[in-house]
Amino acid sequence: MSQLDNQPNTESSTSGKAPAGIQQNVNTHFDATVAYWDEVYRGEELQGVIYQQRQTAVLRCIDEAQLAPDAHVLEIGCGAGHLTRELGLRKLMVNAVDASPAMVDITGKRMESESLEEKVTVAIADVHALPFASGTFDLVVAVGVLPWLHSPAAAVVEIARVLGDRGQVVLTADSAARLSSFTDPRAMLALTPLRRVYHAVQEEPGNAVSYLHSPRRINAMLRAAGLEPAARSTVGFGPLTLLGRPILGERAAIRVNGRLQRLADRHVPALRWTGWHYVVRAVRAQPA
């Protein structure tokens, strides 16, 4: 099952399960789907196109951070290592971590194949309790991580802890304001007071469920951790569905996604904040 098929439309980020159980479900999910996450960044279907757009937007934010050579970077949720490779090729000193052992294994092998072992260290770690001293990193990157966390606000505080005084953060969230949340009646259900019922149906025992957050909520998490958004965008328009079924064929959906993305990039008000993924670069908030 792909990530796009496995998301309830809800701002909630906790459940009745203990955090350890939730985290284990997520780790098991990613261990089992490592091949999908490796292949999707090379795919030519809509999901692959959207994830590639997201990575391009993230790399743009990283380049805008204007890091010095050999700056220390923490990548949380390295996944299959595609972004990790790009960070290593930029001559940055990278600590890449993931809670999934299978993801850590495939990223480590990718770094070996790219001869990037001197630039990149790969290890298992939980974003809620990072094994690094405070103020260690010049940049922290967390792509596709927040949707899968049982305590995203606490994780953002932990990210801020390991960030240096002049450090920056680049992270993404799956947006509750995405266009498809307003075009499909089934998706809209989870934006109503019935979202708790919807959520309970989705959260069967053993399932890993990802969550949507509004850009406003993510900004609030960042500010509560002492960080201020400096650059923001949304990417990805699709799949557009009706009762869970795609409205458009694959080629048409890719064309529509491209057209809507161009309008969003031009800051058209109705589309600017309705992409699937919210991408934000944040800096330390300056004292008043």
BAFI-3210 file (N, C-alpha, C; in Angstrom, 3 decimals, decimal comma, padded with zeros to 6 digits):
// residues 288
n [1|2|3|4|5|6|7|8|9|10|11|12|13|14|15|16|17|18|19|20|21|22|23|24|25|26|27|28|29|30|31|32|33|34|35|36|37|38|39|40|41|42|43|44|45|46|47|48|49|50|51|52|53|54|55|56|57|58|59|60|61|62|63|64|65|66|67|68|69|70|71|72|73|74|75|76|77|78|79|80|81|82|83|84|85|86|87|88|89|90|91|92|93|94|95|96|97|98|99|100|101|102|103|104|105|106|107|108|109|110|111|112|113|114|115|116|117|118|119|120|121|122|123|124|125|126|127|128|129|130|131|132|133|134|135|136|137|138|139|140|141|142|143|144|145|146|147|148|149|150|151|152|153|154|155|156|157|158|159|160|161|162|163|164|165|166|167|168|169|170|171|172|173|174|175|176|177|178|179|180|181|182|183|184|185|186|187|188|189|190|191|192|193|194|195|196|197|198|199|200|201|202|203|204|205|206|207|208|209|210|211|212|213|214|215|216|217|218|219|220|221|222|223|224|225|226|227|228|229|230|231|232|233|234|235|236|237|238|239|240|241|242|243|244|245|246|247|248|249|250|251|252|253|254|255|256|257|258|259|260|261|262|263|264|265|266|267|268|269|270|271|272|273|274|275|276|277|278|279|280|281|282|283|284|285|286|287|288]
n.u [000,843|000,575|001,835|000,066|-002,343|-002,836|-003,575|-005,452|-007,560|-006,857|-006,262|-005,399|-002,840|-002,268|-003,094|-005,044|-003,206|-000,117|002,870|005,160|004,061|002,814|005,058|006,404|004,628|004,862|007,594|007,619|005,954|007,523|009,814|008,723|008,010|010,177|011,172|009,273|009,628|012,181|011,928|010,011|011,037|012,186|010,171|007,727|005,067|002,181|002,478|005,250|006,169|005,199|006,563|009,163|008,963|008,625|011,148|012,792|011,889|012,661|015,463|015,947|015,355|017,394|019,679|019,218|019,744|022,434|024,816|028,024|030,983|031,399|029,585|027,616|025,090|021,964|019,988|016,825|014,891|015,869|015,086|015,167|017,499|017,806|017,658|019,697|021,944|022,086|022,696|025,220|026,662|026,784|028,885|028,526|028,685|027,162|024,837|022,788|019,698|017,259|014,272|013,669|015,151|015,525|015,484|017,729|019,678|019,491|020,101|022,709|024,028|023,617|025,172|027,706|027,908|028,027|030,359|030,427|030,955|032,741|031,575|029,028|027,277|025,371|022,635|020,466|017,825|015,509|013,390|012,104|013,832|016,705|020,056|022,124|024,228|023,113|022,791|024,369|024,152|024,230|022,209|019,046|017,200|014,053|012,192|009,058|008,565|007,127|004,342|004,122|004,485|003,892|004,009|004,353|004,818|006,489|008,651|009,521|010,462|012,622|014,169|014,818|016,412|018,861|019,911|022,196|023,023|022,771|021,524|019,468|016,286|014,774|011,788|009,012|005,457|002,446|-000,247|-003,205|-004,694|-004,690|-005,640|-007,165|-008,482|-010,762|-012,187|-013,187|-015,844|-015,499|-012,968|-013,409|-014,969|-013,296|-012,531|-014,470|-016,534|-016,847|-014,433|-013,101|-014,454|-013,955|-011,216|-010,907|-011,827|-009,853|-007,582|-006,849|-005,726|-002,217|-001,848|-000,064|-000,514|-000,572|-000,629|-002,358|-001,491|-002,260|-000,683|-000,661|-000,728|001,717|003,467|002,895|003,925|006,648|007,199|006,617|008,798|010,813|011,534|011,376|009,408|010,922|010,875|008,386|006,291|003,958|003,644|002,540|-000,315|-002,643|-003,434|-006,500|-009,642|-012,773|-014,861|-012,736|-011,743|-009,674|-010,155|-009,076|-007,159|-003,795|-001,862|-003,262|-003,680|-001,073|-000,491|-002,384|-001,534|000,974|000,194|-001,351|000,622|002,391|000,812|000,500|003,155|003,366|002,084|-000,713|-003,639|-005,754|-004,509|-001,949|-001,459|-002,489|-001,301|-000,182|002,028|003,479|006,186|008,787|011,234|012,986|014,264|016,249|014,332|014,556|015,368|012,985]
n.v [-001,198|002,204|005,369|007,444|006,142|005,472|007,312|008,892|011,763|013,873|016,091|015,093|013,632|011,654|008,626|006,090|004,160|003,132|005,128|003,549|001,295|002,452|003,493|001,124|-000,052|001,753|001,468|-001,221|-001,043|000,543|-001,015|-003,102|-001,913|-000,934|-001,314|-000,053|002,660|003,056|002,816|004,731|007,286|007,220|006,773|007,163|007,569|009,272|009,427|009,065|011,308|013,408|012,984|013,378|016,075|017,129|016,512|018,110|020,671|020,629|020,421|022,859|024,581|023,786|024,576|027,306|027,820|028,252|026,936|026,482|024,902|021,502|021,737|020,677|018,348|017,025|014,452|013,402|010,525|009,151|007,295|005,595|006,741|008,585|011,436|011,707|011,019|013,264|015,254|014,392|014,634|017,350|017,973|018,091|017,340|014,623|013,254|010,668|009,420|006,938|005,404|002,915|-000,161|-001,456|000,654|002,105|000,235|000,066|002,684|002,918|001,090|002,390|004,699|003,555|002,554|004,913|005,953|007,641|007,360|008,732|011,155|010,716|009,388|006,698|005,687|004,071|005,796|007,568|010,227|011,445|011,267|012,114|010,986|012,948|015,688|018,852|021,616|020,689|020,677|022,346|022,314|020,782|018,266|017,028|015,066|014,006|012,938|013,996|013,330|010,693|010,519|009,955|012,027|014,799|017,566|017,440|016,217|018,234|020,080|018,598|018,484|021,208|021,389|020,066|021,738|024,236|027,638|029,349|027,733|026,008|024,681|022,308|021,024|018,792|018,403|016,495|017,962|019,124|020,941|020,314|020,107|017,852|017,201|018,630|017,953|015,421|013,730|011,693|012,223|014,754|014,162|013,630|016,116|017,137|017,252|014,506|013,288|011,804|009,380|008,462|008,252|006,236|004,000|003,771|003,204|000,363|-002,412|-002,900|-001,504|001,044|004,402|007,448|011,039|014,117|017,578|020,992|023,742|025,976|024,795|023,430|025,618|026,749|024,770|024,994|027,631|027,420|025,951|027,739|028,528|030,136|030,326|030,762|030,383|029,101|026,657|024,746|021,512|019,268|018,038|016,002|012,480|013,373|012,528|010,703|009,519|007,946|006,918|007,423|010,357|011,042|009,624|008,246|009,728|012,080|012,999|013,591|015,697|017,610|017,947|019,152|021,593|022,814|022,998|024,840|027,130|027,364|027,875|030,376|031,746|031,861|032,636|030,739|028,316|028,287|027,271|024,723|022,372|018,908|018,388|020,251|022,375|023,671|026,009|026,912|029,205|030,145|031,924|035,412|037,396|039,761]
n.w [000,000|-000,834|000,449|-000,132|-000,239|002,343|004,253|006,700|006,659|008,867|011,583|013,932|015,987|017,741|019,475|021,195|021,718|023,281|022,947|022,276|021,042|018,834|017,485|016,873|015,067|012,950|012,310|011,485|009,259|007,490|007,263|005,821|003,439|002,108|-000,490|-002,105|-001,316|-002,200|-004,957|-005,726|-006,031|-008,447|-010,129|-012,790|-012,590|-011,145|-008,304|-007,966|-009,425|-007,824|-005,375|-006,277|-006,990|-004,439|-003,291|-004,898|-004,124|-001,431|-001,664|-002,866|-000,744|001,002|-000,426|-000,399|002,227|002,355|003,336|004,875|003,489|004,456|006,538|009,325|009,143|010,033|008,960|009,366|009,249|006,899|005,039|001,957|001,148|-000,949|-000,811|001,033|-000,462|-002,167|-000,313|000,570|-001,836|-001,971|-000,421|002,313|005,834|006,989|009,211|008,958|009,894|010,841|012,030|011,126|010,697|008,194|006,381|007,195|006,544|003,685|002,985|003,971|002,268|-000,149|000,206|000,332|-002,291|-003,664|-002,848|-000,600|002,056|003,716|004,066|005,010|007,736|008,883|010,873|013,306|014,840|016,967|016,397|018,506|020,620|020,195|019,698|020,166|021,105|022,441|020,220|018,089|015,241|012,035|010,231|010,158|008,641|007,834|006,108|005,141|007,642|009,937|009,482|010,395|013,093|016,590|018,394|017,187|017,828|020,081|018,869|017,137|018,996|019,968|017,649|017,458|019,705|019,078|017,254|016,155|017,274|015,086|013,364|010,899|009,835|007,730|006,821|006,093|005,769|005,517|004,078|005,611|004,312|001,677|-001,784|-002,534|-000,218|-000,271|-002,455|-002,491|-001,117|000,818|001,805|002,856|005,048|007,206|007,971|009,483|012,519|012,784|012,536|014,493|014,588|011,999|012,155|014,099|012,722|010,785|012,315|012,923|014,932|014,757|012,416|010,631|010,683|008,972|009,384|008,717|008,732|009,124|007,384|009,078|011,611|011,647|011,485|013,973|015,680|015,093|015,935|018,650|019,403|019,229|016,679|013,496|010,609|007,441|004,708|002,569|000,983|-001,062|-002,538|-005,109|-006,525|-006,335|-005,899|-007,492|-006,378|-006,272|-003,928|-003,160|-005,518|-008,381|-010,340|-012,768|-015,492|-015,445|-017,049|-017,639|-015,045|-014,259|-015,990|-015,149|-012,496|-012,995|-014,201|-012,178|-010,224|-011,349|-011,259|-008,497|-007,789|-008,778|-006,908|-006,892|-005,231|-004,548|-004,828|-003,794|-001,184|-001,216|-002,023|-001,843|-000,133|002,438|002,555|004,411|005,420|008,284|010,748|013,623|015,946|016,406|019,252|020,520]
ca.u [000,000|001,373|001,519|-001,093|-003,532|-002,878|-003,656|-006,704|-007,492|-007,127|-005,221|-004,980|-001,524|-002,080|-004,167|-005,100|-002,090|001,107|003,807|006,049|003,316|002,645|006,339|006,712|003,805|005,461|008,849|007,274|005,439|008,604|010,652|008,040|007,768|011,426|011,320|008,436|010,236|013,374|011,553|009,084|011,773|012,575|008,964|007,157|003,657|001,877|003,067|006,672|006,349|004,961|007,669|010,322|008,742|008,903|012,595|013,334|011,575|013,497|016,845|015,987|015,445|018,729|020,622|018,973|020,319|023,808|025,685|029,454|031,492|031,548|028,620|027,080|023,674|021,247|018,814|015,958|014,027|016,622|014,401|016,016|018,777|017,906|018,037|020,999|022,940|022,214|023,397|026,618|027,268|026,987|030,076|028,120|028,942|025,782|024,372|021,486|019,110|015,900|013,829|013,489|016,422|015,644|015,831|019,126|020,497|019,541|020,819|024,130|024,522|023,649|026,327|028,882|027,957|028,331|031,640|030,153|031,057|033,478|030,713|027,720|027,155|023,978|022,364|019,085|017,517|014,129|013,366|011,611|014,935|017,878|021,270|023,130|024,301|022,425|023,538|025,359|024,004|023,968|020,951|018,313|016,255|013,111|011,270|008,115|008,675|006,085|003,051|004,138|004,904|002,850|004,120|005,122|005,255|007,652|009,759|010,038|011,263|013,874|014,928|015,369|017,452|020,153|020,266|023,066|022,412|022,449|021,094|018,218|015,520|013,921|010,932|007,777|004,283|001,344|-001,103|-004,655|-005,313|-004,467|-006,803|-007,988|-009,307|-011,983|-012,818|-013,726|-016,684|-014,941|-011,851|-013,945|-015,541|-012,321|-012,353|-015,671|-016,499|-016,861|-013,094|-012,697|-015,022|-013,181|-009,882|-010,993|-011,961|-008,552|-006,539|-006,989|-004,494|-001,132|-001,698|000,671|-001,344|000,045|-001,569|-002,270|-001,445|-002,348|000,513|-000,739|-000,357|003,167|004,110|002,756|004,893|007,976|007,329|006,663|010,148|011,776|011,932|010,499|009,416|011,580|010,470|007,320|005,622|003,333|003,860|001,799|-001,763|-003,227|-004,453|-007,847|-010,467|-014,182|-015,112|-011,520|-011,324|-009,108|-011,027|-008,347|-006,153|-002,453|-001,227|-004,017|-003,433|000,265|-000,589|-003,114|-000,625|001,967|-000,419|-001,699|001,852|002,908|-000,010|000,856|004,474|003,152|001,384|-002,146|-004,171|-006,564|-003,708|-000,620|-001,313|-003,330|-000,555|-000,187|003,106|003,923|007,640|009,129|012,581|012,843|015,494|016,088|013,618|015,387|014,712|012,332]
ca.v [000,000|003,423|006,346|008,218|005,341|005,016|008,459|009,528|013,215|014,319|016,852|014,383|013,001|010,680|007,641|005,449|003,235|003,669|005,548|002,463|000,472|003,227|003,555|-000,192|-000,224|002,557|000,830|-002,432|-000,607|000,983|-002,188|-003,925|-001,169|-000,275|-001,360|001,025|003,975|003,150|002,936|005,824|008,493|007,075|006,429|008,132|007,722|010,499|009,436|009,319|012,700|014,291|012,854|014,031|017,507|017,454|016,513|019,307|021,817|020,519|020,764|024,304|025,173|023,501|025,446|028,674|027,954|028,731|026,318|026,461|023,554|020,610|022,014|019,455|018,205|015,849|014,088|012,515|009,804|009,121|006,440|004,801|007,419|009,419|012,784|011,565|011,075|014,655|015,995|014,003|015,211|018,779|018,041|018,323|016,248|014,222|012,150|010,247|008,475|006,481|004,438|001,631|-000,816|-001,740|001,906|002,390|-000,704|000,402|003,955|002,644|000,466|003,413|005,563|002,791|002,475|006,257|006,337|008,796|006,960|009,727|012,316|010,338|008,342|006,240|004,985|004,013|006,764|008,013|011,684|011,918|011,210|012,048|010,686|013,962|016,790|020,080|022,570|019,987|020,720|023,590|022,121|019,541|018,021|015,952|014,992|012,909|012,367|014,438|012,630|009,354|010,603|009,999|013,285|015,669|018,808|017,097|015,953|019,523|020,614|017,839|018,977|022,518|021,190|019,674|022,751|025,298|028,958|029,908|026,615|026,084|023,448|022,107|019,866|018,716|017,784|016,227|019,088|018,982|021,915|019,862|020,262|016,650|017,148|019,397|017,508|014,078|013,695|010,806|012,935|015,870|013,652|013,697|017,508|017,475|016,683|013,042|012,783|010,804|008,108|008,101|007,874|004,961|002,963|003,617|002,730|-001,006|-002,876|-003,310|-000,612|002,302|005,441|008,770|012,097|015,392|018,770|022,225|024,589|026,826|023,979|023,208|026,883|026,907|023,865|025,574|028,826|026,961|025,424|028,824|028,621|031,003|030,000|031,749|030,111|028,100|026,349|023,434|020,822|018,048|018,197|014,738|012,180|013,873|011,326|010,757|008,319|007,150|006,445|008,509|010,992|011,140|008,634|008,597|010,787|013,317|013,438|014,201|017,009|018,522|018,248|020,113|022,898|023,389|023,339|026,095|028,211|027,504|028,497|031,799|032,257|032,045|032,464|029,539|027,105|028,395|026,466|023,526|021,205|017,754|018,476|021,560|022,400|024,892|026,239|027,753|029,664|030,525|033,185|036,424|038,083|041,035]
ca.w [000,000|-000,906|001,475|-000,526|-000,004|003,724|005,129|007,056|006,638|010,231|012,256|015,132|015,866|018,798|019,580|022,492|021,874|023,858|021,908|021,827|020,106|017,608|016,793|016,327|013,869|011,886|011,904|010,744|007,957|006,609|006,978|004,825|002,192|001,712|-001,948|-002,664|-001,078|-003,042|-006,367|-006,025|-006,424|-009,845|-010,859|-013,733|-012,302|-010,407|-006,966|-008,121|-009,850|-006,679|-004,431|-006,883|-006,813|-003,038|-003,069|-005,544|-003,271|-000,241|-002,041|-003,075|000,588|001,533|-001,117|000,073|003,562|002,125|004,330|004,601|003,193|005,605|007,590|009,927|008,812|010,503|008,185|010,133|008,324|005,640|004,083|001,064|000,958|-002,154|-000,384|001,687|-001,529|-002,617|000,735|000,510|-003,032|-001,707|000,441|003,691|006,767|007,214|010,035|008,450|010,844|010,590|013,033|010,461|010,387|006,766|005,708|007,522|005,783|002,267|002,855|004,132|001,044|-001,205|000,447|-000,078|-003,752|-004,168|-002,235|000,247|003,460|004,493|004,286|005,547|008,745|008,912|012,125|013,786|015,902|017,089|016,422|019,800|021,579|019,325|020,453|019,842|022,066|022,054|019,414|017,274|013,783|011,312|009,518|010,382|007,558|008,153|004,968|005,262|008,984|010,861|009,366|010,979|014,492|017,624|019,123|016,295|018,472|020,903|017,951|016,660|020,104|019,979|016,493|017,823|020,721|018,503|016,260|016,624|017,450|013,770|012,540|010,159|009,730|006,557|007,058|005,318|006,385|004,595|004,419|005,756|003,412|000,302|-002,647|-002,550|000,985|-000,504|-003,700|-002,314|000,084|001,837|002,419|003,623|006,289|008,279|008,370|010,228|013,879|012,742|012,239|015,478|014,142|010,802|012,600|014,794|011,696|010,118|013,228|013,385|015,573|013,879|011,267|010,745|010,089|008,917|009,720|008,035|009,571|008,352|007,465|010,277|012,768|011,589|011,859|015,416|016,304|014,931|016,792|020,038|019,625|019,074|015,284|012,708|009,175|006,591|003,323|002,616|-000,280|-001,111|-003,809|-005,363|-006,663|-006,724|-006,909|-007,271|-006,294|-005,901|-003,131|-003,110|-006,840|-009,187|-011,322|-014,028|-015,807|-014,960|-017,836|-017,437|-013,675|-014,227|-016,660|-014,262|-011,394|-013,453|-014,414|-010,881|-009,522|-011,901|-010,710|-007,080|-007,725|-009,068|-005,719|-007,106|-003,866|-004,313|-004,993|-003,198|000,026|-001,306|-002,476|-000,936|000,847|002,912|002,685|005,134|005,989|009,465|011,385|015,020|016,138|017,009|020,393|020,182]
c.u [000,875|000,986|000,259|-002,382|-003,772|-003,035|-005,079|-006,530|-007,826|-005,957|-004,719|-003,631|-001,255|-003,231|-004,169|-003,953|-000,929|002,056|004,705|005,350|003,108|003,936|006,694|005,897|004,400|006,747|008,587|006,772|006,576|009,603|010,056|007,886|009,018|011,593|010,494|009,113|011,540|012,993|010,772|009,817|012,336|011,359|008,467|005,650|003,460|002,531|004,563|006,960|006,210|006,096|008,956|010,191|009,063|010,406|013,251|013,096|012,431|014,941|016,996|016,108|016,836|019,762|020,462|019,530|021,778|024,767|027,143|029,888|031,726|030,652|028,004|025,563|023,142|020,049|018,032|014,987|014,662|015,977|015,384|017,287|018,901|018,282|019,399|022,124|023,164|022,944|024,888|027,338|027,496|028,135|029,737|028,463|027,596|025,691|022,964|020,921|017,700|015,554|013,671|014,840|016,598|016,024|017,282|020,055|020,604|020,259|022,319|024,744|024,594|024,853|027,628|029,008|028,313|029,661|031,496|030,304|031,791|032,632|029,447|027,855|025,681|023,751|020,869|018,905|016,049|014,133|012,872|012,709|016,233|019,155|022,411|023,077|023,554|023,357|024,537|025,320|023,718|022,640|020,359|017,255|015,360|012,030|010,365|008,116|007,472|004,759|002,981|004,436|003,717|002,870|004,922|005,612|006,480|008,872|010,359|010,877|012,611|014,762|015,582|016,503|018,812|020,656|021,161|022,355|021,999|021,971|019,751|017,589|014,782|013,091|009,689|006,680|003,281|000,187|-002,579|-005,404|-005,140|-005,766|-007,728|-008,822|-010,651|-012,710|-013,475|-014,564|-016,124|-013,784|-012,353|-014,526|-014,585|-011,996|-013,535|-015,549|-016,533|-015,469|-012,634|-013,229|-014,243|-011,821|-009,896|-011,116|-010,617|-007,532|-006,838|-005,670|-003,464|-000,912|-000,808|-000,124|-000,581|-001,044|-001,295|-002,249|-001,555|-001,022|000,512|-000,318|001,138|003,914|004,044|003,727|006,302|008,173|007,383|008,038|011,217|012,295|010,914|010,564|010,014|011,221|009,478|006,752|004,838|003,566|002,957|000,301|-002,361|-002,840|-005,803|-008,806|-011,928|-014,506|-013,930|-011,010|-010,775|-010,103|-010,397|-007,451|-004,777|-001,832|-001,930|-003,760|-002,068|000,234|-001,287|-002,243|000,403|001,394|-000,764|-000,449|002,441|002,117|000,315|002,200|004,415|002,314|-000,073|-002,850|-004,917|-005,742|-002,404|-000,415|-002,118|-002,625|-000,560|000,817|003,430|005,418|008,026|010,584|012,418|014,201|015,203|015,350|014,531|014,650|014,133|013,156]
c.v [001,244|004,368|007,107|007,463|005,073|006,166|008,878|011,036|013,740|015,096|016,139|013,736|012,024|009,694|007,062|004,492|003,928|004,065|004,440|001,574|001,164|003,232|002,213|-000,467|000,534|001,916|-000,418|-002,095|-000,242|-000,131|-003,006|-003,242|-000,478|-000,256|-000,269|002,383|004,144|003,454|004,204|007,080|008,393|006,836|007,545|008,273|008,918|010,526|009,717|010,757|013,641|014,185|013,467|015,550|017,933|017,501|017,725|020,547|021,807|020,911|022,251|025,038|024,974|024,398|026,900|028,900|028,404|028,225|026,383|025,042|022,770|020,985|020,700|019,425|016,925|015,630|013,047|011,848|009,707|008,208|005,621|005,533|008,299|010,862|012,770|011,670|012,518|015,504|015,672|014,596|016,715|019,013|018,395|017,105|015,815|013,069|011,826|009,185|008,108|005,490|003,036|000,997|-001,092|-000,492|002,281|001,497|-000,286|001,739|003,739|002,024|001,477|004,344|004,857|002,760|003,817|006,784|007,602|008,477|007,997|010,946|011,964|009,192|007,984|005,413|004,970|005,042|007,147|009,529|012,221|011,945|011,047|011,863|011,653|015,071|018,013|020,960|021,962|020,384|022,127|023,522|020,785|019,428|016,847|015,938|013,773|012,243|012,718|013,681|011,308|009,354|010,622|011,304|014,286|016,956|018,558|016,822|017,250|020,194|019,916|018,245|020,311|022,384|020,906|020,677|023,817|026,644|029,596|028,826|026,848|024,693|023,444|020,863|019,931|018,093|017,492|017,131|018,722|019,957|021,533|019,912|019,049|016,486|017,833|018,967|016,143|014,051|012,813|011,472|014,070|015,423|013,835|015,118|017,997|016,938|015,158|012,442|011,721|009,418|007,586|007,555|006,503|003,799|002,692|002,922|001,344|-001,463|-003,346|-002,415|000,570|003,355|006,751|009,834|013,358|016,524|019,999|022,971|025,477|026,056|023,714|024,473|027,107|026,000|024,453|026,748|028,444|026,415|026,486|029,003|029,459|030,607|031,127|031,581|028,967|027,874|025,064|022,837|019,597|018,241|016,907|013,660|012,782|012,701|011,665|009,433|007,354|006,651|007,608|009,036|010,944|009,926|009,145|009,766|012,118|013,872|014,113|015,576|018,021|018,915|019,303|021,509|023,577|023,790|024,645|027,288|028,440|028,205|029,987|032,460|032,600|031,710|031,164|028,253|027,124|027,448|025,175|022,345|020,109|017,923|019,934|021,475|023,722|024,870|027,236|028,077|029,953|031,862|034,167|037,106|039,415|042,209]
c.w [000,000|000,207|001,124|-000,258|001,475|004,708|005,422|007,029|008,018|010,772|013,496|014,921|017,002|018,768|020,963|022,730|022,587|022,747|021,393|020,815|018,781|016,804|016,172|015,079|012,690|011,381|011,067|009,348|007,009|006,318|005,835|003,473|001,677|000,199|-002,617|-002,517|-001,834|-004,484|-006,681|-006,495|-007,842|-010,738|-011,759|-013,565|-011,372|-009,036|-007,033|-008,498|-008,660|-005,663|-004,986|-006,798|-005,387|-002,777|-003,712|-004,690|-002,012|-000,554|-002,315|-001,731|001,193|000,876|-000,664|001,477|003,516|003,204|003,896|004,235|004,487|006,786|008,072|009,774|009,429|009,602|008,975|009,167|006,952|004,604|003,266|000,645|-000,268|-001,821|000,293|000,665|-001,979|-001,575|000,723|-000,681|-002,897|-000,731|001,884|004,544|007,346|008,218|009,571|009,395|010,402|011,690|012,454|010,147|008,901|005,985|005,970|006,699|004,315|002,042|003,000|002,886|-000,098|-001,021|000,060|-001,590|-004,380|-003,628|-001,388|001,731|004,315|004,820|005,078|006,548|008,874|010,173|012,416|014,898|015,830|017,237|017,755|020,859|020,804|020,144|020,132|020,886|021,538|021,230|018,452|015,800|013,245|010,559|009,933|009,296|007,971|007,083|005,132|006,620|009,856|010,706|010,120|012,475|015,444|018,394|018,287|016,952|019,344|020,029|017,424|017,747|020,167|018,801|016,828|018,833|020,109|017,473|016,891|016,659|016,131|012,810|011,875|010,075|008,399|006,826|006,181|006,166|005,288|004,996|004,515|004,859|001,951|-000,496|-002,574|-001,291|000,785|-001,777|-003,579|-001,039|001,191|002,557|003,300|004,952|007,454|008,688|009,197|011,656|013,913|012,549|013,245|015,105|012,946|011,218|013,275|013,819|011,036|011,015|013,771|014,002|014,553|012,679|011,610|009,993|010,099|009,021|008,911|009,052|008,676|008,419|008,704|011,513|012,793|011,980|013,366|016,166|016,242|015,873|018,263|020,402|019,436|017,666|014,525|011,234|008,354|005,127|003,347|001,226|-000,097|-002,490|-003,885|-005,366|-007,219|-005,742|-006,521|-007,385|-006,026|-005,222|-003,170|-004,435|-007,662|-010,214|-012,709|-014,232|-015,434|-015,732|-017,643|-016,041|-013,557|-014,885|-015,761|-013,072|-011,810|-013,627|-013,097|-010,100|-010,041|-011,377|-009,235|-006,922|-008,057|-007,984|-005,992|-005,792|-003,630|-004,330|-004,206|-002,021|-000,020|-001,963|-001,420|000,193|001,163|003,166|003,333|005,577|007,123|010,066|012,850|015,106|016,866|018,160|019,965|020,682]
res [m|s|q|l|d|n|q|p|n|t|e|s|s|t|s|g|k|a|p|a|g|i|q|q|n|v|n|t|h|f|d|a|t|v|a|y|w|d|e|v|y|r|g|e|e|l|q|g|v|i|y|q|q|r|q|t|a|v|l|r|c|i|d|e|a|q|l|a|p|d|a|h|v|l|e|i|g|c|g|a|g|h|l|t|r|e|l|g|l|r|k|l|m|v|n|a|v|d|a|s|p|a|m|v|d|i|t|g|k|r|m|e|s|e|s|l|e|e|k|v|t|v|a|i|a|d|v|h|a|l|p|f|a|s|g|t|f|d|l|v|v|a|v|g|v|l|p|w|l|h|s|p|a|a|a|v|v|e|i|a|r|v|l|g|d|r|g|q|v|v|l|t|a|d|s|a|a|r|l|s|s|f|t|d|p|r|a|m|l|a|l|t|p|l|r|r|v|y|h|a|v|q|e|e|p|g|n|a|v|s|y|l|h|s|p|r|r|i|n|a|m|l|r|a|a|g|l|e|p|a|a|r|s|t|v|g|f|g|p|l|t|l|l|g|r|p|i|l|g|e|r|a|a|i|r|v|n|g|r|l|q|r|l|a|d|r|h|v|p|a|l|r|w|t|g|w|h|y|v|v|r|a|v|r|a|q|p|a]
***
